[in-house]
Amino acid sequence: MSKKPTILFTDDEGTFRNIMSKELDRMGYNVTCCASGQETIKNMQERDYDVAILDMNMPVMNGIETLKKVKTIEPTTEVIILTGQGSIENAVQAIKLGAYDYLTKPCQLKELDLLLQRALEKRKLSRENFHLKTLVHDVQKPSSMIGNSPAIKAVFKMIDKTAPSDVTVLIQGESGTGKELAAKMIHQYSKRADKPFVIVNCATLQESLLESELFGHVKGAFTGAAESRVGLFEIAEGGTLFLDEIGELTVNTQAKLLRVIQSGEIRRVGDNRVITVDARIIAATHKNLPLEVKEGRFREDLYFRLNVITLRLPSLRERKDDLTALIQHFLQKFCKGERTMDMHPEALHAMTLYDWPGNIRELENTIERTVVLADGNIISIEELPDNIRGRTYEHYGKNGEIALSEVEKNHIIQVLKEKNWHKPLAAKTLGISLKTLYNKMKMYNIDL
């Protein structure tokens, strides 16, 4: 959910404070009012604010002293100083100490609103610049899944329906089926596409580090915390946080994640301040979460929070019709335009017989390996890994003897079936002319 900008307004005059509280609220801001510098500091220690408006002349702790402490607690909070005509020199000093700007009292509401908008924009840019130093934003061309099979078409349809909303999505599928790619597509087709897409692999981080990675920490929060650090929830502000392999989270971390999803608020490790965050959650797992819930390894309430929309990705063996297109895609990717490569029909047939337990990731790795090791521009069956070639030999007998013409015939039939016997499309896929396809169909007695 999007949030209103948070304003901390401090003035020791009660009547003026009450008027400004109502006016700022009417202008669309979430306002917290304070009567003193000490109260301001207490509030800053409890939660995060976008802008603090401080009166210069306050008893005990004036605006300059309050400004210094505000900037110590949260350097990215912008500060606007309210001052009388006789204290402009002090206001200039405040700007040198880090205040965004100042206004003289009494101020025009329109002028204050304009100044607040500029201060909020500066805070947004400051935070984004800081975040970009921590995380390199993905600026590659939009990712897309490849295929035309009924199974993958169902995935595309679900992504199209899901992406425009902010609803939480749970992606399920075997390892290597492209869960991260599906999450990227949801982000790229959403209203948050120009904001960060942040990936957290829950399986690779120790529990002691995971909380710090997700929520951030303050300096001295634990041994080795030499400086404060923002967490990935803050880095994903306005964008999408992708929690990959969420089934690997410990029950303790699951409880903390549930609180964040419910409230939209986080606390950095070692800090009592509440920070409001706005990030869409997409989670993924290869585990059977209902079974994990039943056996007590995953919280039922978190599962229900995540499982608003479920997107199931098919395994590669469920979408063998897409294999040829995927192979061509990876060949182009790893050849990098330096050469053109293709699969020998016998090699391609061997790959269609293989079950691909590692799914698309295994296929991609296989093509990359084959491109590197291949001697020519046509990848032969001998250049495929043993485990893939072995399936071909099992299929045709231990001696592996089969006529090349039989391989070619079977491959042509397979491609024709994939293209619903549309001959021009089949010829294009096979890399031959339509006339050649007709000749081969006649030679091999291939008929509808």
Disulfide bonds with the S-S distance in Angstrom:
none
